[in-house]
Amino acid sequence: MTQENGYAKTAPTRAEVDALKGAAVLEFGTDWCGYCQGAQRHIAAALGRAPQLSHIKIEDGPGRALGRSFKVKLWPTLIFLRDGVEVARVVRPSDARDLEAGVAALL
């Protein structure tokens, strides 16, 4: 399932993320971030080839606990999870190829 809309203002807790089953991609960013806006077509292209992946877009910023728990520093940051465990990470993808290894790690 892919989330098509903007970044969710309310984030799951770290415990909820750690308890996720299956393959998921967390995307940290903001709707106003130019890097995030520019990366959306690349993210859509890469994740569009794997519609079975759960794509969770989370608004990040100072004091946001989930982003801090994953040590997110730049946006967008995509964290590829299998059963709640990070298997790959991509920061500021410039094209869909930047995301291929992360997607492949989950398939």
C-alpha positions in Angstrom: 0.0 0.0 0.0 1.5 3.4 -1.0 0.5 6.6 0.7 -0.1 9.1 -2.0 -0.8 12.2 0.1 1.5 14.5 2.0 3.5 13.8 5.1 1.4 12.7 8.1 1.5 15.2 11.0 1.0 12.4 13.5 3.7 9.8 13.7 3.5 6.3 15.0 5.6 5.6 18.1 8.9 3.9 17.8 7.4 0.8 19.5 4.7 0.7 16.8 7.3 0.9 14.0 9.4 -1.7 15.6 6.4 -4.0 15.8 5.6 -3.6 12.0 5.3 -6.9 10.2 6.5 -7.4 6.6 8.2 -4.8 4.4 7.7 -1.1 4.9 9.3 2.2 3.9 9.3 5.1 6.2 9.8 8.4 4.5 10.7 11.4 6.7 10.3 14.9 5.3 8.0 17.9 5.1 5.5 19.2 2.5 7.4 22.5 2.2 10.9 21.0 1.7 12.2 21.6 -1.8 14.4 18.4 -1.7 11.3 16.4 -0.6 9.2 17.9 -3.4 11.9 17.2 -6.0 12.4 13.6 -4.9 8.7 12.6 -5.0 8.7 11.6 -8.7 11.8 9.4 -8.1 10.3 7.9 -5.0 7.0 7.2 -6.8 8.8 5.6 -9.7 10.9 3.3 -7.4 8.1 2.3 -5.1 5.6 2.0 -7.9 7.5 -1.0 -9.1 6.8 -2.7 -5.7 3.2 -1.9 -4.8 3.2 -4.5 -2.1 5.5 -2.3 0.1 3.8 -0.2 2.8 4.9 3.4 2.3 4.5 5.6 5.4 5.2 9.3 5.0 6.0 11.1 8.3 6.4 14.8 8.8 9.7 15.4 10.6 11.3 18.4 12.4 12.9 19.5 15.6 11.5 17.6 18.6 9.8 14.9 16.5 10.6 11.7 18.5 10.4 9.2 15.7 12.8 11.0 13.4 15.2 11.5 16.2 15.1 7.8 17.2 16.2 7.0 13.6 18.8 9.8 13.7 17.3 11.5 10.7 19.3 14.7 9.8 18.3 15.5 6.1 15.1 15.2 4.2 13.8 13.2 2.6 15.2 10.2 4.4 13.7 6.8 3.4 14.2 3.9 5.8 13.5 0.4 4.5 12.2 -1.9 7.2 11.6 -5.7 7.3 9.6 -6.7 10.4 10.4 -3.3 12.0 14.2 -3.6 11.5 16.1 -1.2 9.3 17.7 -3.0 6.3 18.6 0.0 4.1 18.5 3.8 4.1 18.5 6.4 1.4 19.0 10.1 2.0 18.0 12.8 -0.6 17.6 10.5 -3.6 18.3 12.2 -6.9 16.8 9.6 -9.1 14.9 6.3 -8.9 18.1 4.3 -9.1 19.2 5.7 -5.8 16.3 3.7 -4.2 16.7 0.4 -6.1 19.0 -1.2 -3.5 16.5 -0.4 -0.7 13.6 -1.7 -2.6 15.5 -4.9 -3.6 16.4 -5.5 0.1 12.7 -5.8 0.8 11.6 -8.0 -2.1 
